[in-house]
Amino acid sequence: MLRTHYIKDAKDAIGKSVTIAGWAHEVRDKGKMKFLLLRDKTGIVQIFAKQGDVPEEVFSALSCPKETVLLIEGQVKESKIAKSGIEIIPSKVQVLAELSAKVPFDITEKVPAELDTRLDHRYVDLRKPEVNAIFKIKSHAIGAFRNYLSSQGFDEIHPTCIVSAATEGGAELFELQYFEKKAYLAQSPQLYKQMAVIGGMDKVFMTSPVFRAEKHNTTTHLNEVLQMDVEMGFCVENDALDALEKTFLSILGEISKNCASELEILGAKLNVPKKIPRHTYSSLVDKLNSDGMKMQWGEDFSREHEARVCEILDEEAYLITGWPTKIRAFYSMPDEKNPQICKAYDLVYKGLEISSGAQRIHIPELLEKQLKFHNCNPADFKFYIDAFRVGAPPHAGWSIGLERLVMKICGLSNIREATLFPRDRHRISP
C-alpha cells in the first residue's frame, strides 16, 4: 500500500511520521504559510507548512488545484485549531495525479450542484463526505441483513435475473432476446425463492437486483433496485411477520451502533424501536376516513395516504396486514374465512412502504384459480405450478427494498441519491 495510515487512524499516531493519501479538498495560501485539507474515505485532515520550516519543493507542492491526488509524508501533531484535533507537518509531497480537466462542481458545496449534474459525474460526487456516508450506511444495512439471517439458520441463494414470464401481475417487463427465444429481466426473484423452499432448503435469503419497466417519474421509484428477500418453509403468515420485524430491527440496531459518525454527517436521527406495531388494512382505511381523508376499501394506499397514516398513528414504523386479495400478487394466500382478504403484509417506515410479503399459495388448484382471477394465463406459469404438484409445504416470505430503506434512514429526499448509478426512465448512463 502507498499509505501507512488512513486519515482517521492518524489521530493515534501523534508525534510519529505517517504517510497518507487522498484528494486536495481545500487549499489556502497565506503567503509564508500554507494550509491544505487532505481528504480520504475516512475523513479530512489539515496539512500545515510554514516557509523555511519545510523543504521548498514541499512548500510549493501545497499550492495545487483542488482535487489533485496527493501522497503526503509528515509528522502528526496535536492542534487546537484544526477540526480533527490534529495536523500534519509535511516532509514529502508527491503528486499522484494532476488534473487535466475541470472538476464539474465544487466538492465542498460552497456552490451547490443540481442532482442530475452530480449523477452525470457520480465518480466525483462520491468524493463528498455526505455521499460517501450514504453508501457506508447502505453497506452496513445489507451486511446486517445477511449476518442476522445467517445467524438464524437461513442459507443465501442466488436466483436468475433472466425469466421467461412475468413473476407478478401488473408490472411491465424489460424484454430481451435470449438466443431464439423471448425473455425478460426479472421483476422479482419470488418464484425462484419459493422453488428453493419446495426443494427442501427450508429457509433462504438473497440480495438480488430486480427490474421494472414502469414509466414513472417519482422520488421513490427506480427501474433497477436491489431487494433483500426472504422465504421460509413450514410456516404461516405470523412466522414470516416475526422474522421481518426482527430482521428490520436488527438492521436498524447495527446501523445505529456502527454508523454513528455517518448519521451525524448526514444530520440523520435514527431511532430503534423495541417492537413494530401491527394494523389491519381495514382499520387504517377506517382511520383515514374518520380523519377526513377519503379512501375506498379495496384501493391501494397512495403516498399521501401513507404519509397521513404515519401522522395519525404517530409511529415511525408499522406493519399492515389483511390486504384485499384483488390488489395483491396472485400467489398471496386468501384467508380461509374471508377470501376477499389475503395473508399479505407491508412494512411502512417513515411514511414509505419499504417491504412487502405474504403467505404463499402452496395448493396448485388454488394457484391456477388465482392466476385467472388476476388475468394471468396459468399456461405461462406451468413450470411454477408444477413445482407445487410434488409436495409443497406451507411457506411465506417478504422483501425489503434496500434503496428505500437507506433513503429513509439517511433522510434523503430522492431515492436516486441512495443508488450508486441509478436507472430511471431517462437515465442509463454513466
Disulfide bonds with the S-S distance in Angstrom:
none
